[in-house]
């Protein structure tokens, strides 16, 4: 069964990810996922891809927060646009952002650099998937009236990405960027913040990656202006087991596993011991996430 972390205070009648079949096994009559870009993909050498495991992709689908509906609702409100004709979802991962986009766009092309992540993306009648990288958007000029990137910008070469977005966007098109991250805070549990910033950070330091926020100078150089920037917070409910699974989808832990420094079983065991005093058996916590939003024209 597909699961996905709901966030507090979000409503609406959009289908939730766990109710949707994956692109790999769906019987919905829809264009099949595309996994052949026009040219070979090239990824910035300094930014490795930690999301090329079926196990990681399956876990990502189950425990990553589904904040995308609220983010797009806010950005559409700012833009005063209710619907788009063609949207491009860059760095779509397992398709959470694509689900949200499918409700406001007639047609969505969703792309990611990991075939394993795409294998777990849901099939929807107006969404098709493509293997590709943000720095190489092989589409005709002016093809889209919306390009969106959700929690993926820190894996992009922003200069090349913005240049490619400028090319594929229609003259009045919009670029929407949102980055959601865990603040280290658990409601009514200051010990969680101390643990995240000390013991967890020491054992699993952040790997090399790009800026999480937009480099506005590079966006300006590509011909964009920042029309809006804002943020909102939301709570995600995790049991200890679910929080461990979430931590095992973060690049901190994935980098250590990829280097072979530690085995996944030992990492999970260590996390379980460390978190037991903070999240005892049978207890769930409310974890604070923050989503930063930008709208560029």
C-alpha positions as CSV (number, residue, x, y, z in Angstrom):
1,X,0.0,0.0,0.0
2,X,1.3,3.5,-0.9
3,X,1.5,5.8,2.1
4,X,2.6,9.4,2.3
5,X,2.9,11.7,5.3
6,X,-0.1,14.1,5.5
7,X,0.7,17.5,6.9
8,X,-1.5,19.3,9.5
9,X,-4.0,21.9,8.5
10,X,-4.2,21.1,4.7
11,X,-7.5,20.3,3.2
12,X,-9.0,20.0,-0.2
13,X,-10.3,17.1,-2.3
14,X,-7.1,16.3,-4.2
15,X,-6.4,12.5,-4.3
16,X,-3.8,11.5,-1.7
17,X,-0.7,9.7,-3.0
18,X,-1.5,6.4,-1.3
19,X,-4.7,6.0,-3.2
20,X,-3.0,6.2,-6.6
21,X,-1.3,3.3,-8.5
22,X,2.3,3.7,-9.4
23,X,3.4,4.4,-13.0
24,X,5.1,1.0,-13.0
25,X,2.0,-1.1,-12.4
26,X,-1.0,1.1,-13.2
27,X,-3.8,0.0,-15.5
28,X,-5.0,3.6,-16.1
29,X,-5.2,4.5,-19.7
30,X,-2.5,7.2,-19.9
31,X,0.7,7.8,-21.8
32,X,3.4,5.5,-20.5
33,X,6.3,6.9,-18.5
34,X,9.1,8.1,-20.8
35,X,12.6,7.2,-19.9
36,X,14.5,8.2,-22.9
37,X,15.6,11.9,-23.1
38,X,16.6,13.3,-26.4
39,X,20.2,13.2,-25.5
40,X,22.2,11.5,-22.8
41,X,21.7,13.0,-19.3
42,X,24.6,14.9,-17.8
43,X,24.7,15.7,-14.1
44,X,27.0,18.2,-12.4
45,X,30.0,16.1,-11.3
46,X,30.1,17.7,-7.9
47,X,26.5,16.8,-7.1
48,X,26.0,13.0,-6.8
49,X,22.6,11.4,-7.0
50,X,21.7,9.6,-3.8
51,X,18.3,8.5,-4.9
52,X,19.1,5.7,-7.3
53,X,17.9,2.8,-5.1
54,X,14.5,1.1,-5.4
55,X,14.5,0.7,-1.6
56,X,15.2,4.4,-1.0
57,X,12.5,5.4,-3.6
58,X,9.9,3.2,-1.9
59,X,10.7,4.6,1.5
60,X,10.7,8.2,0.1
61,X,7.2,7.6,-1.2
62,X,5.9,6.5,2.2
63,X,7.4,9.1,4.5
64,X,8.1,12.3,2.7
65,X,5.6,15.1,3.6
66,X,3.0,15.9,1.0
67,X,3.1,19.7,1.3
68,X,2.9,20.4,-2.5
69,X,-0.9,21.1,-2.7
70,X,-0.6,24.0,-0.1
71,X,2.5,25.4,-1.8
72,X,0.9,25.6,-5.2
73,X,-2.4,26.9,-3.7
74,X,-0.4,29.9,-2.3
75,X,1.6,30.5,-5.4
76,X,-1.5,30.4,-7.7
77,X,-3.2,32.9,-5.4
78,X,-0.2,35.3,-5.7
79,X,-0.2,34.8,-9.5
80,X,-4.0,35.2,-9.8
81,X,-4.0,32.2,-12.1
82,X,-6.3,29.2,-11.5
83,X,-5.2,26.9,-14.3
84,X,-2.3,26.3,-16.7
85,X,-2.2,24.6,-20.1
86,X,1.2,22.8,-19.9
87,X,3.4,22.5,-16.9
88,X,6.9,21.0,-16.4
89,X,7.7,19.4,-13.1
90,X,11.5,19.3,-12.7
91,X,13.0,17.0,-10.1
92,X,9.7,15.3,-9.5
93,X,11.1,12.4,-7.5
94,X,8.3,9.9,-6.8
95,X,5.7,12.3,-8.2
96,X,4.3,14.0,-5.1
97,X,4.6,17.4,-6.8
98,X,3.2,16.0,-10.0
99,X,0.0,15.0,-8.2
100,X,-0.5,18.6,-7.0
101,X,0.3,20.0,-10.5
102,X,-2.1,17.6,-12.2
103,X,-5.0,19.4,-10.5
104,X,-4.1,22.9,-11.9
105,X,-2.6,22.0,-15.3
106,X,-4.2,20.4,-18.4
107,X,-1.0,18.5,-19.1
108,X,2.1,17.8,-16.9
109,X,5.5,16.6,-18.0
110,X,7.3,15.3,-14.9
111,X,11.0,14.6,-15.0
112,X,13.7,13.3,-12.6
113,X,17.3,12.1,-12.8
114,X,16.5,8.8,-11.1
115,X,14.6,6.1,-12.9
116,X,14.1,4.3,-9.5
117,X,12.2,7.3,-8.2
118,X,10.1,7.5,-11.4
119,X,9.2,3.8,-11.0
120,X,7.3,4.8,-7.8
121,X,5.5,7.8,-9.3
122,X,1.7,7.5,-9.6
123,X,0.0,7.3,-12.9
124,X,-2.5,10.1,-13.7
125,X,-4.3,10.7,-16.9
126,X,-2.7,14.1,-17.6
127,X,0.8,13.3,-16.3
128,X,3.7,11.7,-18.2
129,X,7.2,11.0,-16.9
130,X,10.6,11.4,-18.4
131,X,14.1,10.6,-17.3
132,X,16.2,13.7,-17.4
133,X,18.2,16.4,-15.6
134,X,17.3,20.0,-14.7
135,X,20.3,21.4,-16.7
136,X,19.1,19.9,-20.0
137,X,15.4,20.5,-20.7
138,X,15.0,19.1,-24.2
139,X,11.7,20.7,-25.1
140,X,10.8,23.3,-27.8
141,X,11.1,27.0,-26.9
142,X,8.1,28.4,-25.2
143,X,6.5,25.0,-24.6
144,X,5.3,25.6,-21.1
145,X,3.4,28.3,-19.2
146,X,4.6,26.9,-15.9
147,X,7.8,25.3,-14.7
148,X,7.9,24.0,-11.1
149,X,10.7,22.6,-8.9
150,X,9.9,21.2,-5.5
151,X,12.6,20.4,-2.9
152,X,15.1,19.7,-5.6
153,X,16.8,23.0,-6.3
154,X,19.8,22.2,-4.1
155,X,20.7,19.3,-6.5
156,X,20.7,21.6,-9.6
157,X,23.3,23.8,-11.2
158,X,21.2,26.9,-10.8
159,X,22.8,28.9,-13.6
160,X,22.1,26.2,-16.2
161,X,18.7,25.4,-14.8
162,X,17.5,29.0,-15.0
163,X,18.8,29.4,-18.5
164,X,17.0,26.2,-19.6
165,X,13.8,27.4,-17.9
166,X,13.9,30.7,-19.7
167,X,14.1,28.8,-23.0
168,X,11.2,26.4,-22.5
169,X,8.8,29.0,-20.8
170,X,6.3,30.9,-22.9
171,X,6.9,34.7,-22.8
172,X,4.3,35.1,-19.9
173,X,5.3,31.8,-18.3
174,X,6.0,31.4,-14.6
175,X,8.7,29.6,-12.6
176,X,7.6,28.3,-9.2
177,X,10.1,27.0,-6.7
178,X,9.5,25.6,-3.3
179,X,11.8,24.0,-0.8
180,X,10.5,22.1,2.2
181,X,12.8,21.1,5.1
182,X,12.7,19.8,8.6
183,X,13.5,22.5,11.1
184,X,14.9,20.0,13.7
185,X,12.0,20.9,16.0
186,X,9.5,18.4,17.5
187,X,6.5,20.0,19.3
188,X,7.0,19.9,23.1
189,X,10.3,18.0,22.8
190,X,13.4,20.4,22.8
191,X,15.5,17.3,23.2
192,X,14.9,16.5,19.5
193,X,16.4,19.7,18.4
194,X,19.5,19.2,20.6
195,X,19.9,15.6,19.3
196,X,19.5,16.6,15.6
197,X,22.0,19.5,15.9
198,X,24.6,17.5,17.9
199,X,24.6,13.7,17.8
200,X,22.9,13.2,14.4
201,X,24.7,16.1,12.7
202,X,28.1,14.8,14.0
203,X,27.5,11.2,12.8
204,X,25.8,12.2,9.5
205,X,27.2,15.6,8.3
206,X,25.5,17.2,5.3
207,X,27.0,16.1,2.0
208,X,28.2,18.4,-0.8
209,X,25.2,20.0,-2.5
210,X,24.1,23.3,-4.0
211,X,22.1,26.2,-2.4
212,X,18.8,25.2,-0.9
213,X,17.4,28.7,-1.7
214,X,17.3,30.5,-5.0
215,X,20.4,32.4,-6.1
216,X,18.5,35.5,-7.2
217,X,21.6,36.9,-9.0
218,X,21.7,33.9,-11.3
219,X,18.0,34.1,-11.8
220,X,18.3,37.7,-12.8
221,X,21.1,36.9,-15.2
222,X,18.8,34.4,-16.9
223,X,16.2,37.1,-17.4
224,X,13.9,36.3,-14.4
225,X,12.6,38.7,-11.8
226,X,11.4,37.5,-8.4
227,X,7.7,38.4,-8.2
228,X,7.1,36.8,-4.8
229,X,8.9,35.1,-1.9
230,X,7.3,33.8,1.2
231,X,7.2,30.8,3.6
232,X,4.9,28.7,5.7
233,X,5.3,26.1,8.4
234,X,3.4,22.8,8.9
235,X,3.4,19.9,11.3
236,X,4.0,16.3,10.3
237,X,3.1,13.4,12.5
238,X,5.7,10.6,12.9
239,X,6.0,7.6,15.1
240,X,9.6,6.6,16.0
241,X,9.7,4.0,13.2
242,X,8.3,6.6,10.7
243,X,10.8,9.2,11.8
244,X,13.7,6.8,11.4
245,X,12.4,5.9,7.9
246,X,12.3,9.7,7.1
247,X,15.8,10.2,8.3
248,X,16.9,7.3,6.1
249,X,15.7,9.3,3.1
250,X,17.9,12.3,3.9
251,X,21.0,12.9,2.0
252,X,23.0,12.9,5.3
253,X,22.4,9.2,5.9
254,X,22.2,8.3,2.2
255,X,25.7,9.7,1.6
256,X,27.1,7.6,4.5
257,X,25.4,4.5,3.1
258,X,26.7,5.2,-0.4
259,X,30.2,5.6,0.8
260,X,30.0,2.3,2.6
261,X,30.9,3.9,5.9
262,X,27.9,2.1,7.6
263,X,25.4,-0.5,6.8
264,X,21.7,0.4,6.7
265,X,20.8,-2.0,9.4
266,X,23.4,-0.6,11.8
267,X,22.2,3.0,11.0
268,X,18.6,2.1,11.7
269,X,19.6,0.3,14.9
270,X,21.6,3.3,16.1
271,X,18.7,5.7,15.3
272,X,16.3,3.5,17.2
273,X,18.4,3.5,20.3
274,X,19.1,7.2,20.1
275,X,15.5,8.2,19.5
276,X,13.8,5.9,22.1
277,X,14.0,8.5,25.0
278,X,12.6,11.2,22.7
279,X,9.9,9.1,21.0
280,X,9.0,6.1,23.3
281,X,7.1,3.1,22.0
282,X,3.5,3.9,21.0
283,X,4.1,7.6,21.0
284,X,3.9,9.9,17.9
285,X,5.4,13.3,17.6
286,X,4.5,16.5,15.7
287,X,7.5,17.6,13.7
288,X,7.9,21.1,12.4
289,X,8.7,21.7,8.7
290,X,9.2,24.9,6.8
291,X,8.5,25.5,3.2
292,X,10.1,28.4,1.3
293,X,8.3,29.7,-1.8
294,X,9.4,31.7,-4.8
295,X,7.5,32.9,-7.9
296,X,9.6,34.1,-10.8
297,X,8.5,35.8,-14.1
